[in-house]
Amino acid sequence: MPGMKAHVWVMPKRTVLDPQGQAIQHALSSLGFSEVRDVRQGKFFVLDLNGVAREAAEKQVERMATEILANPVIEEFRYEIVE
């Protein structure tokens, strides 16, 4: 079975303050990028998956994201499987 990749994006929930994003937005503004009104900083993971069917991969990635990659209390995630 050929390998595939999973791309996982983890972001703070909209209801959670994002001090890193605010600091980045402030830095951008001070450098003249005043058109940037808001920044949310997140995490991006690329997972190399080997020898697993697409349906099983989706279940595994969902579990990994829920249990390890994201804190479900303050973060949300989305993913895509890339073959």
VMD Tcl script that builds the backbone (N, CA, C; Angstrom):
set m [mol new atoms 249]
animate dup $m
set s [atomselect $m all]
$s set {name element resname resid chain x y z} {
  {N N MET 1 A 0.852 -1.173 0.000}
  {CA C MET 1 A 0.000 0.000 0.000}
  {C C MET 1 A 0.901 1.240 0.000}
  {N N PRO 2 A 0.696 2.159 -0.942}
  {CA C PRO 2 A 1.565 3.334 -1.031}
  {C C PRO 2 A 1.373 4.268 0.158}
  {N N GLY 3 A 2.414 5.034 0.444}
  {CA C GLY 3 A 2.341 5.984 1.545}
  {C C GLY 3 A 1.537 7.208 1.166}
  {N N MET 4 A 1.083 7.917 2.156}
  {CA C MET 4 A 0.358 9.166 1.936}
  {C C MET 4 A 0.737 10.120 3.048}
  {N N LYS 5 A 0.324 11.341 2.910}
  {CA C LYS 5 A 0.607 12.356 3.913}
  {C C LYS 5 A -0.703 12.902 4.462}
  {N N ALA 6 A -0.614 13.352 5.676}
  {CA C ALA 6 A -1.729 14.071 6.286}
  {C C ALA 6 A -1.236 15.461 6.650}
  {N N HIS 7 A -1.986 16.460 6.264}
  {CA C HIS 7 A -1.708 17.836 6.659}
  {C C HIS 7 A -2.713 18.196 7.739}
  {N N VAL 8 A -2.206 18.679 8.874}
  {CA C VAL 8 A -3.071 19.012 10.002}
  {C C VAL 8 A -2.816 20.464 10.409}
  {N N TRP 9 A -3.882 21.255 10.418}
  {CA C TRP 9 A -3.808 22.637 10.871}
  {C C TRP 9 A -4.483 22.733 12.230}
  {N N VAL 10 A -3.804 23.344 13.198}
  {CA C VAL 10 A -4.346 23.530 14.540}
  {C C VAL 10 A -4.340 25.033 14.825}
  {N N MET 11 A -5.497 25.541 15.204}
  {CA C MET 11 A -5.637 26.977 15.466}
  {C C MET 11 A -6.355 27.197 16.788}
  {N N PRO 12 A -6.059 28.326 17.457}
  {CA C PRO 12 A -6.835 28.640 18.657}
  {C C PRO 12 A -8.290 28.895 18.265}
  {N N LYS 13 A -9.193 28.492 19.105}
  {CA C LYS 13 A -10.610 28.775 18.856}
  {C C LYS 13 A -10.812 30.286 18.823}
  {N N ARG 14 A -11.785 30.732 18.050}
  {CA C ARG 14 A -12.053 32.175 17.920}
  {C C ARG 14 A -12.370 32.822 19.272}
  {N N THR 15 A -12.901 32.049 20.200}
  {CA C THR 15 A -13.273 32.597 21.506}
  {C C THR 15 A -12.093 32.688 22.468}
  {N N VAL 16 A -10.921 32.208 22.039}
  {CA C VAL 16 A -9.729 32.197 22.888}
  {C C VAL 16 A -8.799 33.329 22.462}
  {N N LEU 17 A -8.287 34.078 23.431}
  {CA C LEU 17 A -7.310 35.119 23.120}
  {C C LEU 17 A -6.065 34.495 22.501}
  {N N ASP 18 A -5.446 35.221 21.587}
  {CA C ASP 18 A -4.246 34.736 20.903}
  {C C ASP 18 A -3.142 35.780 21.059}
  {N N PRO 19 A -2.417 35.777 22.196}
  {CA C PRO 19 A -1.393 36.798 22.422}
  {C C PRO 19 A -0.259 36.751 21.397}
  {N N GLN 20 A 0.092 35.567 20.911}
  {CA C GLN 20 A 1.135 35.483 19.880}
  {C C GLN 20 A 0.659 36.139 18.592}
  {N N GLY 21 A -0.567 35.868 18.216}
  {CA C GLY 21 A -1.132 36.496 17.029}
  {C C GLY 21 A -1.196 38.007 17.171}
  {N N GLN 22 A -1.560 38.496 18.361}
  {CA C GLN 22 A -1.620 39.935 18.603}
  {C C GLN 22 A -0.238 40.560 18.501}
  {N N ALA 23 A 0.780 39.883 19.043}
  {CA C ALA 23 A 2.153 40.393 18.964}
  {C C ALA 23 A 2.626 40.460 17.512}
  {N N ILE 24 A 2.291 39.450 16.732}
  {CA C ILE 24 A 2.672 39.438 15.314}
  {C C ILE 24 A 1.955 40.566 14.578}
  {N N GLN 25 A 0.660 40.739 14.845}
  {CA C GLN 25 A -0.099 41.811 14.197}
  {C C GLN 25 A 0.506 43.163 14.548}
  {N N HIS 26 A 0.878 43.370 15.807}
  {CA C HIS 26 A 1.489 44.638 16.229}
  {C C HIS 26 A 2.823 44.850 15.513}
  {N N ALA 27 A 3.644 43.805 15.411}
  {CA C ALA 27 A 4.935 43.916 14.724}
  {C C ALA 27 A 4.728 44.249 13.247}
  {N N LEU 28 A 3.772 43.600 12.616}
  {CA C LEU 28 A 3.489 43.887 11.210}
  {C C LEU 28 A 3.051 45.339 11.025}
  {N N SER 29 A 2.192 45.799 11.923}
  {CA C SER 29 A 1.718 47.180 11.844}
  {C C SER 29 A 2.878 48.164 11.997}
  {N N SER 30 A 3.776 47.891 12.940}
  {CA C SER 30 A 4.910 48.796 13.156}
  {C C SER 30 A 5.891 48.774 11.991}
  {N N LEU 31 A 5.845 47.737 11.179}
  {CA C LEU 31 A 6.696 47.663 9.988}
  {C C LEU 31 A 6.002 48.226 8.743}
  {N N GLY 32 A 4.823 48.790 8.934}
  {CA C GLY 32 A 4.138 49.431 7.825}
  {C C GLY 32 A 3.049 48.603 7.166}
  {N N PHE 33 A 2.786 47.438 7.697}
  {CA C PHE 33 A 1.737 46.578 7.129}
  {C C PHE 33 A 0.421 46.825 7.874}
  {N N SER 34 A -0.055 48.058 7.806}
  {CA C SER 34 A -1.235 48.450 8.577}
  {C C SER 34 A -2.523 47.835 8.043}
  {N N GLU 35 A -2.493 47.279 6.832}
  {CA C GLU 35 A -3.692 46.647 6.282}
  {C C GLU 35 A -4.015 45.313 6.956}
  {N N VAL 36 A -3.068 44.753 7.694}
  {CA C VAL 36 A -3.312 43.498 8.424}
  {C C VAL 36 A -4.060 43.856 9.702}
  {N N ARG 37 A -5.301 43.408 9.795}
  {CA C ARG 37 A -6.148 43.798 10.920}
  {C C ARG 37 A -6.145 42.785 12.050}
  {N N ASP 38 A -5.847 41.524 11.737}
  {CA C ASP 38 A -5.870 40.487 12.768}
  {C C ASP 38 A -4.964 39.350 12.343}
  {N N VAL 39 A -4.304 38.741 13.310}
  {CA C VAL 39 A -3.450 37.572 13.052}
  {C C VAL 39 A -3.808 36.512 14.076}
  {N N ARG 40 A -3.990 35.302 13.616}
  {CA C ARG 40 A -4.171 34.149 14.494}
  {C C ARG 40 A -3.017 33.211 14.201}
  {N N GLN 41 A -2.264 32.858 15.215}
  {CA C GLN 41 A -1.144 31.961 15.017}
  {C C GLN 41 A -1.542 30.547 15.393}
  {N N GLY 42 A -1.163 29.610 14.531}
  {CA C GLY 42 A -1.463 28.214 14.792}
  {C C GLY 42 A -0.259 27.333 14.530}
  {N N LYS 43 A -0.543 26.052 14.385}
  {CA C LYS 43 A 0.499 25.053 14.123}
  {C C LYS 43 A 0.110 24.268 12.878}
  {N N PHE 44 A 1.113 23.840 12.145}
  {CA C PHE 44 A 0.894 23.040 10.946}
  {C C PHE 44 A 1.770 21.798 11.034}
  {N N PHE 45 A 1.165 20.630 10.853}
  {CA C PHE 45 A 1.885 19.359 10.919}
  {C C PHE 45 A 1.766 18.631 9.585}
  {N N VAL 46 A 2.847 18.016 9.154}
  {CA C VAL 46 A 2.833 17.121 8.001}
  {C C VAL 46 A 3.199 15.747 8.528}
  {N N LEU 47 A 2.276 14.808 8.411}
  {CA C LEU 47 A 2.492 13.451 8.909}
  {C C LEU 47 A 2.657 12.513 7.721}
  {N N ASP 48 A 3.758 11.789 7.665}
  {CA C ASP 48 A 3.955 10.759 6.645}
  {C C ASP 48 A 3.340 9.462 7.160}
  {N N LEU 49 A 2.388 8.960 6.431}
  {CA C LEU 49 A 1.694 7.727 6.816}
  {C C LEU 49 A 2.110 6.621 5.859}
  {N N ASN 50 A 2.335 5.455 6.395}
  {CA C ASN 50 A 2.822 4.356 5.574}
  {C C ASN 50 A 1.967 3.119 5.787}
  {N N GLY 51 A 1.518 2.524 4.690}
  {CA C GLY 51 A 0.841 1.235 4.741}
  {C C GLY 51 A -0.510 1.244 5.414}
  {N N VAL 52 A -1.268 2.313 5.229}
  {CA C VAL 52 A -2.584 2.379 5.844}
  {C C VAL 52 A -3.593 2.838 4.783}
  {N N ALA 53 A -4.771 2.249 4.813}
  {CA C ALA 53 A -5.831 2.634 3.869}
  {C C ALA 53 A -6.355 4.024 4.223}
  {N N ARG 54 A -6.931 4.698 3.253}
  {CA C ARG 54 A -7.391 6.073 3.444}
  {C C ARG 54 A -8.379 6.200 4.604}
  {N N GLU 55 A -9.347 5.324 4.681}
  {CA C GLU 55 A -10.346 5.398 5.759}
  {C C GLU 55 A -9.691 5.229 7.131}
  {N N ALA 56 A -8.777 4.287 7.245}
  {CA C ALA 56 A -8.059 4.088 8.508}
  {C C ALA 56 A -7.175 5.285 8.816}
  {N N ALA 57 A -6.557 5.853 7.784}
  {CA C ALA 57 A -5.702 7.030 7.965}
  {C C ALA 57 A -6.512 8.190 8.521}
  {N N GLU 58 A -7.702 8.401 7.980}
  {CA C GLU 58 A -8.544 9.492 8.461}
  {C C GLU 58 A -8.902 9.309 9.936}
  {N N LYS 59 A -9.243 8.089 10.312}
  {CA C LYS 59 A -9.570 7.816 11.711}
  {C C LYS 59 A -8.361 8.039 12.613}
  {N N GLN 60 A -7.189 7.584 12.160}
  {CA C GLN 60 A -5.970 7.746 12.964}
  {C C GLN 60 A -5.592 9.218 13.111}
  {N N VAL 61 A -5.661 9.968 12.014}
  {CA C VAL 61 A -5.307 11.384 12.067}
  {C C VAL 61 A -6.285 12.136 12.966}
  {N N GLU 62 A -7.556 11.826 12.867}
  {CA C GLU 62 A -8.563 12.444 13.744}
  {C C GLU 62 A -8.225 12.180 15.208}
  {N N ARG 63 A -7.862 10.955 15.512}
  {CA C ARG 63 A -7.516 10.601 16.897}
  {C C ARG 63 A -6.232 11.294 17.343}
  {N N MET 64 A -5.217 11.306 16.467}
  {CA C MET 64 A -3.949 11.975 16.808}
  {C C MET 64 A -4.181 13.456 17.086}
  {N N ALA 65 A -4.970 14.090 16.234}
  {CA C ALA 65 A -5.224 15.517 16.401}
  {C C ALA 65 A -5.996 15.791 17.683}
  {N N THR 66 A -6.977 14.968 17.971}
  {CA C THR 66 A -7.791 15.157 19.167}
  {C C THR 66 A -7.015 14.893 20.451}
  {N N GLU 67 A -6.185 13.854 20.449}
  {CA C GLU 67 A -5.513 13.427 21.678}
  {C C GLU 67 A -4.128 14.027 21.884}
  {N N ILE 68 A -3.440 14.419 20.803}
  {CA C ILE 68 A -2.045 14.834 20.947}
  {C C ILE 68 A -1.755 16.200 20.336}
  {N N LEU 69 A -2.145 16.398 19.091}
  {CA C LEU 69 A -1.717 17.590 18.361}
  {C C LEU 69 A -2.451 18.863 18.783}
  {N N ALA 70 A -3.688 18.737 19.196}
  {CA C ALA 70 A -4.483 19.909 19.583}
  {C C ALA 70 A -5.024 19.738 20.995}
  {N N ASN 71 A -5.197 20.854 21.660}
  {CA C ASN 71 A -5.877 20.869 22.949}
  {C C ASN 71 A -7.331 21.237 22.661}
  {N N PRO 72 A -8.246 20.269 22.721}
  {CA C PRO 72 A -9.631 20.529 22.303}
  {C C PRO 72 A -10.357 21.579 23.145}
  {N N VAL 73 A -9.828 21.924 24.294}
  {CA C VAL 73 A -10.451 22.941 25.124}
  {C C VAL 73 A -10.267 24.329 24.497}
  {N N ILE 74 A -9.083 24.593 23.935}
  {CA C ILE 74 A -8.781 25.935 23.426}
  {C C ILE 74 A -8.427 25.969 21.941}
  {N N GLU 75 A -8.313 24.796 21.301}
  {CA C GLU 75 A -7.906 24.762 19.899}
  {C C GLU 75 A -8.888 23.939 19.069}
  {N N GLU 76 A -8.901 24.249 17.784}
  {CA C GLU 76 A -9.653 23.456 16.823}
  {C C GLU 76 A -8.685 23.022 15.732}
  {N N PHE 77 A -9.062 22.000 14.985}
  {CA C PHE 77 A -8.161 21.519 13.945}
  {C C PHE 77 A -8.955 21.128 12.713}
  {N N ARG 78 A -8.224 21.051 11.620}
  {CA C ARG 78 A -8.747 20.471 10.392}
  {C C ARG 78 A -7.587 19.732 9.751}
  {N N TYR 79 A -7.908 18.798 8.890}
  {CA C TYR 79 A -6.848 18.028 8.240}
  {C C TYR 79 A -7.276 17.621 6.852}
  {N N GLU 80 A -6.281 17.234 6.071}
  {CA C GLU 80 A -6.555 16.643 4.767}
  {C C GLU 80 A -5.550 15.533 4.534}
  {N N ILE 81 A -5.999 14.493 3.872}
  {CA C ILE 81 A -5.139 13.380 3.498}
  {C C ILE 81 A -4.693 13.626 2.058}
  {N N VAL 82 A -3.391 13.596 1.838}
  {CA C VAL 82 A -2.817 13.854 0.526}
  {C C VAL 82 A -2.148 12.574 0.056}
  {N N GLU 83 A -2.558 12.082 -1.109}
  {CA C GLU 83 A -1.966 10.827 -1.615}
  {C C GLU 83 A -0.874 11.107 -2.603}
}
mol reanalyze $m
mol bondsrecalc $m
mol representation Tube
mol addrep $m
